[in-house]
Amino acid sequence: YLPFSLVITNDPPFPERITRTNRFGFGFSSVWLVYRLWHCNITSDGCEHLSKLLRQESNLTHLDLGLNHVGVTGMRFLCEALKERLCNLKCLWLWGCSITSFSCRDLSEALSKNKKLITLDLGQNSVGFDGIKTLSEVLKLQTCHLQTLRLKIDETDPHIKKLLKEIKESNRQLTIESDHCDSRRKRPSSQDFIF
C-alpha cells in the first residue's frame, strides 16, 4: 500500500474530478466525481433528474445538495436511487434541505438496501425525535454500511439522548455528529467528508 494524495481539478461546468495518486505521481484507476450543487435552487423536479442519473452506472460518488429545497418529494426520488445497485454514491450532503421526519421512512428503507453510502449529512434539517427513531431501526443494525451521520440534534431532549446512546451501543462503527443549532454558523465543508 502506497501513500496517496488528492488531485482536485474544477473545470466548470463539469464536476470536480478527484484522482488518487501515489507518492510517485501515478494515478490509481479510480476517479471520483464530486457534484457540488450548493444553493442552486434545486427542487423536487431537479431531484427527479438527479435520481435518474444516480441509477445509471457512473463514477459520481460525492453529491452536495446543501441549501436546496429538496423536501419530501425530492427526498423520495433520491431514496429510490439509493436503493439501486448501480448507485455509487459514497457521500451525500443534504444540509438545510427542508427534510422532515416524514422523509425518514424512505431514507431508512434506502439505507437498509444501500451498501455504498458511508457519509450522510442531514444537518440543519428538522427530523426531530420521530425521524431519528425511524432511522434508528436501520442504524442499529450491524449490516448498516453508513459510517458518518450528521444530524440537527436537540441535545436537551433526554429521549433523543437515550436513543442516540442505544444506536451507538448497537452499531459502534457509526459516528453520529451533532450539527450546531445555530444556523448562522459556517456549515461543514463537503471536503470534511471525502474520507
C-alpha positions as a Python dict, from the first residue, in 0.01 Angstrom:
ca = {
    (1, 'Y'): (0, 0, 0),
    (2, 'L'): (139, 337, -102),
    (3, 'P'): (63, 677, 49),
    (4, 'F'): (-159, 888, -173),
    (5, 'S'): (-268, 1245, -216),
    (6, 'L'): (-568, 1407, -378),
    (7, 'V'): (-557, 1599, -702),
    (8, 'I'): (-867, 1810, -749),
    (9, 'T'): (-944, 1994, -1070),
    (10, 'N'): (-1252, 2204, -1116),
    (11, 'D'): (-1332, 2298, -1474),
    (12, 'P'): (-1684, 2443, -1483),
    (13, 'P'): (-1939, 2337, -1584),
    (14, 'F'): (-1800, 1989, -1526),
    (15, 'P'): (-1798, 1823, -1184),
    (16, 'E'): (-1477, 1802, -987),
    (17, 'R'): (-1261, 1502, -1062),
    (18, 'I'): (-1076, 1360, -764),
    (19, 'T'): (-798, 1124, -858),
    (20, 'R'): (-592, 926, -613),
    (21, 'T'): (-220, 939, -687),
    (22, 'N'): (63, 762, -514),
    (23, 'R'): (384, 930, -399),
    (24, 'F'): (541, 869, -740),
    (25, 'G'): (269, 1068, -914),
    (26, 'F'): (100, 773, -1083),
    (27, 'G'): (-279, 786, -1076),
    (28, 'F'): (-485, 496, -949),
    (29, 'S'): (-754, 359, -1173),
    (30, 'S'): (-1041, 502, -968),
    (31, 'V'): (-1163, 855, -1031),
    (32, 'W'): (-1426, 1010, -809),
    (33, 'L'): (-1671, 1267, -937),
    (34, 'V'): (-1799, 1532, -699),
    (35, 'Y'): (-2108, 1738, -779),
    (36, 'R'): (-2129, 2050, -562),
    (37, 'L'): (-2476, 2193, -617),
    (38, 'W'): (-2484, 2405, -304),
    (39, 'H'): (-2766, 2664, -301),
    (40, 'C'): (-2864, 2613, -666),
    (41, 'N'): (-3244, 2641, -629),
    (42, 'I'): (-3287, 2268, -685),
    (43, 'T'): (-3634, 2140, -600),
    (44, 'S'): (-3805, 1802, -627),
    (45, 'D'): (-3801, 1832, -1008),
    (46, 'G'): (-3423, 1859, -1005),
    (47, 'C'): (-3403, 1567, -763),
    (48, 'E'): (-3603, 1356, -1006),
    (49, 'H'): (-3342, 1420, -1276),
    (50, 'L'): (-3057, 1353, -1033),
    (51, 'S'): (-3227, 1029, -931),
    (52, 'K'): (-3227, 912, -1293),
    (53, 'L'): (-2857, 998, -1320),
    (54, 'L'): (-2773, 810, -999),
    (55, 'R'): (-2949, 497, -1121),
    (56, 'Q'): (-2709, 474, -1415),
    (57, 'E'): (-2359, 337, -1389),
    (58, 'S'): (-2128, 631, -1323),
    (59, 'N'): (-1835, 747, -1112),
    (60, 'L'): (-2048, 1002, -926),
    (61, 'T'): (-1960, 928, -565),
    (62, 'H'): (-1999, 1261, -384),
    (63, 'L'): (-2310, 1480, -412),
    (64, 'D'): (-2360, 1807, -223),
    (65, 'L'): (-2718, 1940, -240),
    (66, 'G'): (-2685, 2169, 60),
    (67, 'L'): (-2934, 2455, 99),
    (68, 'N'): (-3170, 2340, -175),
    (69, 'H'): (-3542, 2284, -114),
    (70, 'V'): (-3535, 1906, -159),
    (71, 'G'): (-3840, 1845, 60),
    (72, 'V'): (-4042, 1524, 95),
    (73, 'T'): (-4091, 1454, -276),
    (74, 'G'): (-3730, 1527, -370),
    (75, 'M'): (-3608, 1305, -89),
    (76, 'R'): (-3828, 1023, -213),
    (77, 'F'): (-3665, 1047, -558),
    (78, 'L'): (-3315, 1041, -406),
    (79, 'C'): (-3401, 745, -182),
    (80, 'E'): (-3530, 546, -479),
    (81, 'A'): (-3192, 598, -646),
    (82, 'L'): (-3004, 495, -330),
    (83, 'K'): (-3183, 160, -338),
    (84, 'E'): (-3044, 80, -683),
    (85, 'R'): (-2739, -143, -717),
    (86, 'L'): (-2580, 86, -979),
    (87, 'C'): (-2586, 390, -749),
    (88, 'N'): (-2225, 454, -644),
    (89, 'L'): (-2275, 744, -404),
    (90, 'K'): (-2041, 729, -106),
    (91, 'C'): (-2116, 1072, 41),
    (92, 'L'): (-2441, 1270, 31),
    (93, 'W'): (-2477, 1617, 184),
    (94, 'L'): (-2831, 1741, 242),
    (95, 'W'): (-2752, 2028, 479),
    (96, 'G'): (-3053, 2259, 523),
    (97, 'C'): (-3270, 2089, 258),
    (98, 'S'): (-3614, 2113, 426),
    (99, 'I'): (-3612, 1744, 518),
    (100, 'T'): (-3851, 1644, 796),
    (101, 'S'): (-3940, 1328, 984),
    (102, 'F'): (-4179, 1232, 701),
    (103, 'S'): (-3880, 1152, 478),
    (104, 'C'): (-3707, 931, 733),
    (105, 'R'): (-3915, 623, 645),
    (106, 'D'): (-3797, 645, 282),
    (107, 'L'): (-3442, 711, 396),
    (108, 'S'): (-3449, 419, 637),
    (109, 'E'): (-3560, 183, 360),
    (110, 'A'): (-3288, 317, 130),
    (111, 'L'): (-3016, 273, 393),
    (112, 'S'): (-3127, -84, 457),
    (113, 'K'): (-3061, -170, 91),
    (114, 'N'): (-2766, 55, 10),
    (115, 'K'): (-2418, -90, 64),
    (116, 'K'): (-2205, 201, -65),
    (117, 'L'): (-2315, 519, 113),
    (118, 'I'): (-2083, 582, 406),
    (119, 'T'): (-2146, 950, 484),
    (120, 'L'): (-2477, 1133, 516),
    (121, 'D'): (-2515, 1495, 628),
    (122, 'L'): (-2868, 1586, 741),
    (123, 'G'): (-2754, 1892, 936),
    (124, 'Q'): (-2996, 2184, 972),
    (125, 'N'): (-3295, 1963, 890),
    (126, 'S'): (-3574, 1924, 1146),
    (127, 'V'): (-3614, 1547, 1157),
    (128, 'G'): (-3677, 1558, 1533),
    (129, 'F'): (-3723, 1263, 1767),
    (130, 'D'): (-3970, 1084, 1538),
    (131, 'G'): (-3731, 1099, 1244),
    (132, 'I'): (-3432, 980, 1445),
    (133, 'K'): (-3641, 699, 1592),
    (134, 'T'): (-3742, 586, 1243),
    (135, 'L'): (-3380, 597, 1125),
    (136, 'S'): (-3263, 413, 1437),
    (137, 'E'): (-3428, 91, 1316),
    (138, 'V'): (-3168, 59, 1042),
    (139, 'L'): (-2884, 248, 1212),
    (140, 'K'): (-2873, -8, 1495),
    (141, 'L'): (-2811, -292, 1253),
    (142, 'Q'): (-2457, -423, 1207),
    (143, 'T'): (-2537, -457, 837),
    (144, 'C'): (-2578, -79, 804),
    (145, 'H'): (-2281, 46, 599),
    (146, 'L'): (-2314, 412, 699),
    (147, 'Q'): (-2010, 533, 894),
    (148, 'T'): (-2078, 905, 950),
    (149, 'L'): (-2414, 1073, 1007),
    (150, 'R'): (-2463, 1439, 1087),
    (151, 'L'): (-2794, 1548, 1241),
    (152, 'K'): (-2954, 1856, 1389),
    (153, 'I'): (-2995, 1728, 1744),
    (154, 'D'): (-3177, 1884, 2037),
    (155, 'E'): (-2920, 1787, 2299),
    (156, 'T'): (-3154, 1894, 2580),
    (157, 'D'): (-3408, 1625, 2489),
    (158, 'P'): (-3349, 1320, 2715),
    (159, 'H'): (-3542, 1090, 2478),
    (160, 'I'): (-3314, 1178, 2186),
    (161, 'K'): (-3004, 1136, 2403),
    (162, 'K'): (-3123, 791, 2511),
    (163, 'L'): (-3200, 690, 2153),
    (164, 'L'): (-2859, 804, 2027),
    (165, 'K'): (-2691, 609, 2307),
    (166, 'E'): (-2880, 295, 2203),
    (167, 'I'): (-2772, 341, 1841),
    (168, 'K'): (-2409, 389, 1943),
    (169, 'E'): (-2412, 78, 2161),
    (170, 'S'): (-2565, -133, 1884),
    (171, 'N'): (-2351, -5, 1596),
    (172, 'R'): (-2004, 104, 1705),
    (173, 'Q'): (-1880, 164, 1350),
    (174, 'L'): (-2125, 456, 1312),
    (175, 'T'): (-2029, 807, 1421),
    (176, 'I'): (-2320, 1046, 1479),
    (177, 'E'): (-2222, 1412, 1482),
    (178, 'S'): (-2443, 1686, 1620),
    (179, 'D'): (-2496, 1982, 1391),
    (180, 'H'): (-2474, 2303, 1590),
    (181, 'C'): (-2818, 2454, 1649),
    (182, 'D'): (-2702, 2799, 1531),
    (183, 'S'): (-2782, 2805, 1159),
    (184, 'R'): (-2563, 3114, 1112),
    (185, 'R'): (-2259, 2909, 1195),
    (186, 'K'): (-2049, 2815, 896),
    (187, 'R'): (-2165, 2485, 751),
    (188, 'P'): (-1918, 2197, 734),
    (189, 'S'): (-1731, 2175, 409),
    (190, 'S'): (-1808, 1871, 200),
    (191, 'Q'): (-1430, 1822, 192),
    (192, 'D'): (-1465, 1718, 558),
    (193, 'F'): (-1641, 1403, 447),
    (194, 'I'): (-1442, 1279, 149),
    (195, 'F'): (-1276, 1019, 368),
}
